[in-house]
Amino acid sequence: MNWISLLGLDHLLARVRVAAIEGAIAAEDRLDLARLEWQDQKRSLLQLLILAVAVTGLTVVSMVVLSIAVVVHFWDTPHRGLAGWLVSAVWLVLWVLALVGLLRAARRAGNGFTLTRQELAQDWRDIKEQL
C-alpha cells in the first residue's frame, strides 16, 4: 500500500523534488559563474602585482640614475641647486602619475565577482517574493 498516494502527498513530493533539482542546477550555474569570475579576478590581481613591482623598481632605478646624471652635469655651474630641485620635481610628478595608474588598477581589481553578487542578490529577492 502506498501511503504517500493515500495521504495526497505525492504532488507535494513531486514539487519538492522539482524544486530541489532546479535548486541544484541554479547552484551549479552560480558556482560556474563564480569560478569564471575568480579566474578574471586572479588575472587582474596578477596584473596589479606585476605593475606594482615594475613601478617600484623603475621608480627607484630611474630616480637614482637620472638624478645623479643631471646633478653631475650641472655640478660646476651656479645652477646646481636648481638642477637638483628640478630633477626632484620631475620625478615627483612621474611618481604621482604611476601611483594614479596603480590606484586605478587596484580599484578595478577590487570590483571582483560583480556578476555572481548580482545573480545571488536576484535569487535572494526571488526567494523572498515566493515566501
Wavefront OBJ file of the C-alpha trace (Angstrom):
o trace
v 0.000 0.000 0.000
v 1.354 3.422 -0.975
v 0.815 5.740 1.984
v 2.164 8.764 0.167
v -0.515 8.462 -2.514
v -3.227 7.754 0.007
v -2.357 10.839 2.020
v -2.179 13.004 -1.123
v 1.464 13.826 -0.580
v 2.633 12.611 -3.995
v 2.038 16.041 -5.596
v 3.848 17.765 -2.749
v 6.728 15.314 -3.008
v 6.936 15.868 -6.774
v 7.038 19.643 -6.277
v 9.761 19.315 -3.661
v 11.739 17.049 -5.971
v 11.417 19.528 -8.875
v 12.399 22.436 -6.607
v 15.447 20.502 -5.370
v 16.538 19.720 -8.934
v 16.075 23.356 -10.010
v 17.971 24.495 -6.918
v 20.833 22.148 -7.690
v 21.003 23.377 -11.295
v 20.907 27.018 -10.124
v 23.646 26.370 -7.549
v 25.795 24.719 -10.214
v 25.287 27.717 -12.516
v 26.254 30.116 -9.725
v 29.380 28.096 -8.964
v 30.364 28.153 -12.644
v 29.870 31.923 -12.707
v 31.923 32.330 -9.526
v 34.688 30.141 -10.999
v 34.823 32.268 -14.168
v 34.904 35.488 -12.173
v 37.623 34.063 -9.896
v 39.778 33.420 -12.976
v 39.199 37.023 -14.076
v 39.986 38.260 -10.561
v 43.231 36.267 -10.465
v 44.262 37.737 -13.800
v 43.586 41.274 -12.514
v 45.494 40.658 -9.291
v 48.458 39.251 -11.194
v 48.483 42.295 -13.459
v 48.286 44.539 -10.398
v 51.203 42.751 -8.752
v 53.347 42.937 -11.886
v 52.588 46.647 -12.314
v 53.346 47.363 -8.656
v 56.711 45.614 -8.848
v 57.536 47.323 -12.143
v 56.566 50.763 -10.878
v 58.564 50.311 -7.698
v 61.679 49.018 -9.417
v 61.624 51.516 -12.238
v 60.989 54.382 -9.887
v 63.966 53.594 -7.710
v 66.413 52.936 -10.546
v 65.271 55.850 -12.691
v 65.264 58.360 -9.891
v 68.751 57.435 -8.765
v 70.399 57.264 -12.181
v 68.818 60.314 -13.779
v 69.089 62.430 -10.672
v 72.792 61.726 -10.426
v 73.266 62.398 -14.147
v 71.554 65.794 -14.061
v 73.250 66.937 -10.863
v 76.678 65.813 -12.167
v 76.042 67.667 -15.421
v 75.325 70.941 -13.591
v 77.845 70.435 -10.795
v 80.322 73.087 -11.875
v 77.685 75.702 -12.650
v 75.848 78.115 -10.374
v 72.598 76.273 -11.285
v 73.458 73.075 -9.442
v 70.827 73.670 -6.715
v 68.136 74.488 -9.266
v 69.020 71.366 -11.252
v 68.666 69.224 -8.140
v 65.250 70.657 -7.332
v 64.025 70.321 -10.926
v 65.112 66.695 -11.012
v 63.224 66.062 -7.797
v 60.098 67.821 -9.109
v 60.072 65.854 -12.358
v 60.383 62.542 -10.556
v 57.707 63.521 -8.093
v 55.295 64.225 -10.960
v 56.159 60.914 -12.636
v 55.733 59.079 -9.344
v 52.285 60.637 -8.838
v 51.245 59.549 -12.343
v 52.446 55.990 -11.665
v 50.630 55.984 -8.345
v 47.397 57.112 -10.011
v 47.723 54.272 -12.535
v 48.367 51.797 -9.743
v 45.345 53.010 -7.768
v 43.120 52.728 -10.847
v 44.274 49.155 -11.401
v 43.665 48.393 -7.717
v 40.160 49.848 -7.905
v 39.367 47.693 -10.946
v 40.682 44.619 -9.157
v 38.558 45.418 -6.084
v 35.299 45.021 -8.040
v 35.516 41.275 -8.442
v 32.604 38.845 -8.526
v 30.069 41.510 -9.517
v 28.043 39.187 -11.710
v 27.958 36.494 -9.035
v 26.864 39.004 -6.379
v 24.134 40.377 -8.655
v 22.897 36.897 -9.511
v 22.802 35.804 -5.868
v 21.020 39.023 -4.887
v 18.401 38.402 -7.577
v 17.992 34.819 -6.367
v 17.518 36.049 -2.806
v 14.870 38.564 -3.948
v 13.048 35.814 -5.860
v 13.097 33.534 -2.818
v 11.743 36.289 -0.576
v 8.954 37.047 -3.066
v 7.890 33.397 -3.160
v 7.719 33.205 0.620
l 1 2 3 4 5 6 7 8 9 10 11 12 13 14 15 16 17 18 19 20 21 22 23 24 25 26 27 28 29 30 31 32 33 34 35 36 37 38 39 40 41 42 43 44 45 46 47 48 49 50 51 52 53 54 55 56 57 58 59 60 61 62 63 64 65 66 67 68 69 70 71 72 73 74 75 76 77 78 79 80 81 82 83 84 85 86 87 88 89 90 91 92 93 94 95 96 97 98 99 100 101 102 103 104 105 106 107 108 109 110 111 112 113 114 115 116 117 118 119 120 121 122 123 124 125 126 127 128 129 130 131
